[in-house]
Amino acid sequence: MIFAPFTGVDHHKKSVTFGASLMSRENDQNFKWIFTKFLDCLGGKEPHCFFTDQCPAMKIVVPAIFTTAAHRYCMWHIMKKLPEKLGTTVTKETDFVTRLNSVVWDSDLEPFDFEKRWCSFISEFQLEDNAWLKYLFSKRQRWIPAYYRDIPLGCLLRTTQRSESENSFFKHFENPHGTLVEFWMRFQSTMDQQRYTQKSLDRDTDHSLPQTKTLLSLEVHASTVYTHALFYEFQQQCVDSLNSCSVGDSSREGSTRFLEVEDSMFHKTYTVAFNPSTFDATCSCKMFERKGYICKHIIWILSGKGVTKIPDKYLLSRWTKNTKKMPLYDVHGHFLDDFNSSDVTKLHISTVWCRYRVSTPGPEKLTKQQELEMLLGVKSSTEISSLVDSD
């Protein structure tokens, strides 16, 4: 059977498993059932964006089930096909892959900039007639980050490292020769490992403060509210704001000021729109939209205006220390206390497993078939009946 996990990102920037399914075939009917059940588990609330491979069946089913969520293709699955589609001469004997990565992975590009760089790159390597590359370019809105910069947190799941680490993580319990019960026990052990890692990071975040590197009040405030993983990313933005940002021209429209921030690190100029009365601030780099925290350009402007705390509207709860301390409700709106149904289910299965193990007489070793029969309490039939349509 095919194992299909649903993976997201937790408040420590670690991959987290939302759920998983087992399917016999990757066809329309199975995908429709799986996605429908997953949406039910979310209480009918669709995610902003999710990523899959280029499975033809999912291309049909996803738009039918998810009406508002943006469906994008996983860049990792696409890029690992390069040697197969283009041959080793181009991909290994030249700097083709490195150069291509600099074009397709750059989420700071606008669509126009990407298309210009792509065409120049393809022309340089004389690949204008390659059918696969033509197809990828025609589907660029489905997998190139430049086309989903406005999707909230759309850049969290596109990295190569996250896809590779997830594959490695799930290989710890996958065994194509095991029984379903063995698979379940291994899967639960692996989920325990994931939960333990998260709890350890929660404990470290709750009982320690990271060291700051600048004198910016915004960095100090971030160290008290963000998880460590997010804080270190925000800290780098603070450091970069002092080392690479300077203010150029400015203009005003009503109560909003438009300030040009020159970034020497990227040799570009970004526009920050700032309202001093409401502390509204948006930047043309769109880092807040893509990653969920303000960029060095906004940090530079807010610090210059004497702002000492990150405005609440730019402090997403999913990145804070208190994100798991918020009230939890099930899909029907009922409040959940510390009760964990998954732990109860796991305990029940483990108890049954141990019970029949202990009750097994003598040193006789049971076959997998016999173990399953004892666990399930039924005997497998030796007779096989078939239904044949006489028509």
MORA-V185734 format. One record per pair of residues at least 6 apart in sequence whose ideal C-beta (glycine too) atoms are under 8 Angstrom apart, sorted by the first residue. I is the first residue (numbers start at 0). J is the second residue. Records with the same first field share a line. If there is no record, write none. Layout:
I=J, J
This chain:
0=21, 22, 23
1=21, 22, 23, 24, 25
2=19, 20, 21, 169, 173
3=19, 20, 21, 22, 33
4=16, 18, 19, 20, 165, 169
5=16, 17, 18, 19, 20, 37
6=14, 15, 16, 17, 156, 165
7=14, 15, 17, 156
8=14, 15, 155, 156, 161
9=15, 197
10=226, 228, 229, 317, 318, 319, 322, 323
11=197, 200, 201, 204, 226, 227, 228, 229
12=226, 228, 229, 232
13=196, 197, 200, 228
14=161, 164, 165, 168
15=193, 197
16=190, 193
17=37, 40
18=37, 40
19=186
20=33, 36, 37
22=29, 30, 33
23=29
25=54, 56
26=56
27=56, 59, 60
30=54, 56, 57, 60, 61
31=60, 63, 64
34=60, 61, 64, 65
35=64
38=45, 64, 65
39=330
40=330
41=330
42=329, 330
43=330
45=65, 66, 67, 68
46=65, 68
47=68, 69, 150, 151, 152, 153
48=68, 69, 70, 71, 147, 150, 151, 152, 153, 156
49=65, 68, 69, 70, 71, 156
50=71, 72, 73, 156, 157
51=57, 61, 70, 72, 73
52=72, 73, 76
53=72, 76, 77
61=70
62=70
69=147, 150, 153
70=141
71=141, 142, 147, 153, 157
72=138, 141, 142
73=142, 156, 157, 162
74=103, 104, 142, 144, 157, 159
75=158, 159, 162, 163
76=162
77=135, 142
78=100, 103, 159
81=90, 96, 99
82=90, 91
84=131
85=95, 126, 129, 131, 132
89=95, 124, 126
90=96
93=124
95=124
98=120
99=120
102=113, 116, 117, 120
103=113, 117, 143, 144
104=144
105=113, 144, 145
106=144, 145, 148, 154, 157, 289
107=265, 284
108=116, 144, 145
109=145, 148
110=145, 146
112=145
113=139, 143, 145, 146
114=139
117=136, 139
121=127, 129, 132, 136
126=132
135=142
139=146
140=146
144=153, 154, 157, 289
147=153
148=154, 285, 288, 289
149=285, 288
150=288, 289
151=288, 291
152=289, 290, 291
153=288, 289
154=289, 290
155=290, 291
168=189, 193
169=189
171=185, 189, 192
172=182, 185, 186, 188, 189
173=185
174=181, 182, 185
177=185
178=367, 370, 371
180=352, 370, 371, 374
183=348
184=348, 349, 352
187=345, 348
190=341
200=226, 227, 228
201=323
203=227
204=226, 227, 320
205=320
207=227
208=222, 223
209=222, 227, 230, 231, 234
211=218, 219, 222, 234
212=218, 234, 237, 238
213=234, 237, 238, 241
215=237, 240, 241, 298, 302
216=302, 306, 307, 308
217=237, 298, 301, 302, 306, 307, 308, 309
218=233, 234, 237
220=307, 308, 309
221=230, 233, 234, 237, 309
222=230, 234
224=309, 314, 319, 320
225=233, 292, 318, 319, 320
226=318, 319, 320, 322
229=292, 318
232=290, 292
233=292, 293
236=286, 292, 293, 294, 295, 298
237=295, 298
239=264, 295
240=295, 296, 298, 299, 302
242=264
243=262, 263, 264, 265, 295
244=260, 261, 262, 263, 295, 296, 299
245=260, 261, 263
246=258, 259, 260, 261, 299, 300, 303
247=258, 259, 260, 261, 268
248=258, 259
249=256, 257, 258, 259
250=256, 257
251=257
254=274, 275, 276
255=272, 273, 274, 279
256=272, 273, 274, 275
257=270, 271, 272, 273
258=270, 271, 273, 300
259=268, 269, 270
260=268, 269, 270, 271, 282, 296, 299, 300
261=268
262=268, 269, 295, 296
269=282, 283, 284, 296
270=282, 283
271=280, 281, 282, 283, 296, 297, 300
272=279, 280, 281, 282
273=279, 280, 297, 300, 301, 304
274=280
275=304
278=301, 306, 310, 312
279=312
280=293, 297, 300, 301, 310, 313
281=287, 297
282=293, 294, 296, 297
284=294, 296
286=292, 293, 294
287=293, 294, 297, 313
291=315, 317, 318
292=313, 315, 318
293=301, 309, 313
297=313
301=310
316=322, 325
326=334
327=334, 335
328=334, 335
329=335
351=374
352=374
355=370, 373, 374
359=365, 373
365=373
368=379
371=379
372=378, 379
